[in-house]
Amino acid sequence: MNDYILLTDSSCDLPPQLAEELDIQVLPLKVNLNGREFRNYLDEREISSGEFYAALRAGGAASTSAVNPSEFVELMTPYLERGLDILYVGFATALSSTCQNGAIAAQELKEKYPERKIYVVDSKCASMGQGLLVYLTALKKREGADIEALRDFAAATAPRVVHWFTVDDLYFLKRGGRVSAATAAVGTLLNIKPVLHVDDEGRLINMAKAKGRKASIKAIYDKCAKTGDDIAHQHVFISHGDCLEDARLLASMVEENLHPLDVTISPVGPVIGAHSGPGTLALFFLGDVR
């Protein structure tokens, strides 16, 4: 029996039943929508992804904030008092201070509970890229790995989690400073869709352009086909910003041509969706390098 917990945050966008099945503890992040704050639970108990994207399409304003150290302390303390150690695999520090705040809390708690182990791993991932890393880490935990072995596995696997995605509306990337106003205006006029990547540090990088939605979907599929490390022996994850049919189309392309072990589809939660917008479509898998 493992004497530690595996903790992540809701940026992982895992299906709630999968997190429950693998005993993954998930700290909900927060989103502010039209002046009202919601916690982003995986089971959508406070706000559903459908409600969230409908509000964005109606012109709603959304913003996010990192979890502060005191919230981590509040979550972690009961586990430590039960004699359990903690491995936290967190949202990329290049995109959020959440993981850094988890590390601050961990240091504080180590002083109070010196007999306990608390490890923090920066996933350098986002959305179901983080989810894929945590999922694979949970499978290792289930096999009986101790906490140090699991920490090392998560840290070694993180650089191999490949993220490719596209968005349907450039406005949200413009608002976040990912593209210029001119690029967004011209791209929208010409129906240009960006093809984006998460680099080794967890930063969003605009890598290519595609003419139209179908071309952008094929572009991210092609990246998987060309750079995936033996996809036939992999679990592939797909996340979507309220565009399930596009996610199913992408899944069918991967399944019919690359034959992975399985494909898991899940919505992009409000925390990521606030910055990427409706129509985001992302594909995650393992490669030799990102």
C-alpha positions in Angstrom: 0.0 0.0 0.0 1.3 3.5 -1.0 1.8 5.8 2.0 1.6 9.0 -0.1 -0.9 10.8 -2.3 -0.6 12.0 -5.9 -1.9 15.6 -6.1 -2.4 17.8 -9.1 -4.6 20.9 -10.0 -7.6 21.2 -12.2 -5.6 22.6 -15.1 -5.1 18.9 -15.9 -8.6 18.7 -17.4 -8.8 15.0 -16.7 -12.2 13.3 -16.9 -13.4 13.2 -13.2 -14.1 9.5 -13.3 -10.5 8.8 -14.4 -9.1 10.9 -11.6 -11.3 9.1 -9.1 -10.4 5.7 -10.5 -6.7 6.3 -10.1 -7.0 8.1 -6.8 -5.6 11.4 -8.0 -6.3 14.3 -5.6 -7.2 17.5 -7.5 -7.0 21.0 -6.2 -9.6 23.2 -8.0 -8.3 26.4 -9.7 -10.5 29.5 -10.0 -12.1 31.4 -12.8 -13.9 34.7 -12.7 -16.7 34.9 -15.2 -18.6 38.2 -15.6 -17.6 39.2 -12.1 -18.5 36.0 -10.4 -15.8 33.5 -9.1 -16.1 29.8 -9.7 -13.9 26.9 -8.6 -12.9 24.7 -11.5 -13.8 21.2 -10.2 -13.3 18.4 -12.6 -16.9 17.3 -12.0 -18.1 20.8 -13.0 -20.1 21.1 -9.8 -19.8 24.9 -9.8 -19.8 25.6 -13.5 -19.9 23.3 -16.6 -17.7 23.7 -19.6 -20.9 24.1 -21.7 -22.1 27.0 -19.6 -18.7 28.6 -19.6 -18.2 28.6 -23.3 -21.8 29.7 -24.0 -21.0 32.7 -21.8 -17.8 33.5 -23.7 -19.6 33.2 -27.0 -22.2 35.7 -25.7 -19.4 38.2 -25.0 -18.7 37.3 -21.4 -15.4 38.3 -19.8 -13.3 35.6 -18.0 -10.1 35.8 -16.0 -8.1 33.4 -13.8 -6.0 33.6 -10.7 -3.4 31.2 -9.3 -4.0 29.2 -6.1 -2.2 30.9 -3.2 0.1 29.1 -0.8 -2.4 29.2 2.1 -4.9 27.2 0.0 -2.2 24.6 -0.6 -1.5 24.4 3.1 -5.2 24.0 3.9 -5.4 21.1 1.4 -2.2 19.4 2.2 -2.3 19.5 6.0 -5.0 16.8 6.6 -3.0 14.3 4.6 0.2 15.1 6.4 -1.5 14.7 9.8 -2.7 11.3 8.7 0.9 10.3 8.1 0.8 10.5 4.3 3.5 12.0 2.1 2.6 14.2 -0.9 3.8 14.4 -4.6 2.3 17.4 -6.3 2.6 17.6 -10.1 1.5 21.1 -11.1 0.5 23.5 -13.9 3.5 24.8 -15.9 5.2 27.7 -14.1 5.7 29.4 -17.4 1.9 29.9 -17.5 0.9 30.2 -13.9 2.4 30.8 -10.5 0.2 28.0 -9.0 3.1 25.4 -9.0 5.5 27.9 -7.4 2.9 28.6 -4.7 2.6 24.9 -4.1 6.4 24.8 -3.6 6.2 27.7 -1.1 3.5 25.8 0.8 5.5 22.6 0.7 8.6 24.3 2.2 6.4 25.8 5.0 4.8 22.5 5.7 8.2 20.6 5.7 9.2 22.8 8.6 6.1 21.9 10.5 6.1 18.2 9.6 9.8 17.4 9.2 9.1 13.7 9.2 6.9 13.9 6.1 8.0 14.0 2.4 6.5 16.7 0.2 7.8 16.8 -3.4 6.7 19.3 -6.2 7.2 18.6 -9.9 6.6 21.4 -12.5 4.8 19.5 -15.2 5.7 22.2 -17.8 2.4 21.2 -19.3 -1.1 22.5 -19.5 -4.6 21.1 -20.0 -4.6 17.4 -20.9 -0.9 17.5 -21.5 -0.6 17.9 -17.7 -3.4 15.4 -17.5 -1.5 12.8 -19.6 1.6 13.2 -17.4 -0.4 12.8 -14.2 -2.3 9.8 -15.7 0.9 8.0 -16.6 2.3 8.9 -13.2 -0.8 7.5 -11.5 -0.4 4.2 -13.4 3.2 3.9 -12.0 1.9 4.6 -8.5 -0.7 1.8 -9.0 2.2 -0.5 -9.9 3.7 0.2 -6.4 6.4 2.8 -7.1 7.6 4.6 -4.0 7.3 8.4 -3.9 10.9 9.1 -4.9 10.6 6.8 -7.9 7.4 8.5 -8.9 8.8 11.9 -8.5 11.7 11.0 -10.8 9.4 9.4 -13.3 7.2 12.5 -13.5 10.2 14.8 -13.9 11.7 12.6 -16.6 8.5 12.1 -18.5 7.4 15.8 -18.5 9.8 16.8 -21.3 8.3 14.1 -23.5 4.7 15.2 -23.3 4.0 16.8 -26.7 1.2 19.4 -27.0 -0.2 20.5 -30.4 -3.3 22.6 -30.6 -5.3 25.1 -32.7 -7.9 27.7 -31.9 -11.0 28.9 -33.7 -11.1 32.4 -32.5 -7.9 34.5 -32.5 -9.5 37.1 -30.2 -8.6 35.1 -27.1 -5.0 34.7 -28.0 -4.8 38.4 -28.9 -6.2 39.3 -25.5 -3.6 37.2 -23.8 -0.8 38.7 -25.8 -0.1 35.5 -27.8 -0.8 37.2 -31.2 -0.9 40.9 -32.1 -4.1 42.8 -32.9 -3.1 43.1 -36.5 -2.4 39.3 -36.8 -5.7 38.5 -35.2 -7.6 40.9 -37.5 -5.9 39.6 -40.7 -6.1 36.0 -39.6 -9.9 36.3 -38.9 -10.5 38.0 -42.2 -8.6 35.3 -44.2 -9.8 32.4 -42.0 -6.3 31.6 -40.9 -6.0 29.2 -38.0 -2.8 29.1 -35.9 -1.1 25.8 -35.1 0.5 26.1 -31.6 2.9 24.2 -29.5 4.0 24.1 -25.9 7.8 24.3 -25.7 10.3 22.7 -23.3 9.6 25.4 -20.6 5.8 25.1 -20.9 5.4 28.3 -23.0 2.9 28.6 -25.8 4.5 29.0 -29.1 2.8 29.9 -32.4 4.4 27.4 -34.9 2.5 27.5 -38.1 -0.7 28.7 -39.9 -3.4 26.7 -41.6 -6.1 27.9 -44.0 -9.4 26.9 -42.4 -10.5 24.7 -39.6 -10.1 21.3 -41.4 -6.6 22.1 -42.4 -5.7 23.1 -38.8 -7.1 19.8 -37.5 -5.1 17.9 -40.1 -2.0 19.8 -39.2 -2.1 18.8 -35.5 -2.8 15.2 -36.6 0.2 15.3 -38.9 2.4 16.4 -36.0 1.3 13.3 -34.0 1.9 11.0 -37.0 5.4 12.4 -37.6 6.7 12.9 -34.1 4.9 10.5 -31.9 7.0 7.8 -30.2 5.4 4.5 -31.2 1.8 5.7 -30.9 0.5 2.2 -31.2 1.7 1.6 -27.6 0.4 4.9 -26.2 -2.5 6.6 -24.6 -3.5 9.6 -26.6 -5.4 12.5 -25.0 -7.6 15.1 -26.8 -9.1 18.2 -25.2 -11.6 20.6 -26.8 -13.2 23.9 -26.1 -16.9 23.0 -26.6 -16.2 21.5 -30.1 -16.8 17.8 -29.4 -17.5 16.9 -33.1 -14.1 18.2 -34.1 -12.5 16.3 -31.2 -14.2 13.1 -32.4 -13.0 13.7 -35.9 -9.4 14.1 -34.7 -9.8 11.0 -32.6 -11.0 9.0 -35.5 -8.0 10.1 -37.6 -5.6 9.0 -34.9 -7.4 5.7 -34.2 -7.8 4.7 -37.8 -4.3 5.5 -38.9 -2.0 5.3 -35.8 -3.9 2.7 -33.7 -3.1 3.9 -30.2 -4.0 1.9 -27.1 -6.8 4.3 -26.6 -7.9 7.9 -27.0 -9.4 9.9 -24.2 -11.5 13.0 -25.0 -12.3 15.7 -22.4 -13.3 19.3 -22.4 -10.8 22.1 -21.9 -11.8 23.5 -18.5 -12.6 27.1 -17.8 -9.1 27.9 -16.4 -7.4 27.1 -19.8 -10.4 28.0 -21.8 -10.5 31.6 -20.5 -7.2 32.1 -22.4 -7.8 29.9 -25.5 -11.5 30.4 -26.1 -14.3 28.3 -27.7 -13.2 26.0 -30.5 -9.8 25.1 -29.0 -8.7 21.7 -30.1 -5.6 20.0 -28.6 -3.8 16.7 -29.1 -1.3 15.2 -26.5 1.0 12.3 -26.8 4.6 11.2 -26.0 7.5 12.0 -28.2 11.3 11.7 -27.9 11.3 15.5 -27.5 8.6 18.1 -27.5 
